[in-house]
Amino acid sequence: MLLDHADEYQRLAVGIISKCYEDNPKKTRALLTCKLKNWGYLTCLQLAMNGVSWELISHPAVQHLVENIWLGEKTYGSGL
C-alpha cells in the first residue's frame, strides 16, 4: 500500500524542499540534517538515501549539502 503512493510522497517531498530552499537555504540544510526521534534518529537525508529517493537526492538543496559534507564543512549537527 505504501509503495503504491511512493511516487506521490516523493513528489510532495521535492516540492516542500524546493520551497524551503527557495525561502531559506540554511534552514533547509538544517531540516535535511535534523535527527528525527520517531524515525530512529535518522535524518531526512538518510531516509531519502535509504529509500532510494532519486528525485529528492538529486535536488540542488541535497546536492549542495552533500558537497558541503564531502568538503568537510559543518553539517548542522547531523549524524552524518
Secondary structure, 3 states (H helix, E strand, C coil): CCHHHHHHHHHHHHHHHHHHHHHCHHHHHHHHHCEEHHHCCEEHHHHHHHCCCHHHHCCHHHHHHHHHHHCCCCCCCCCC
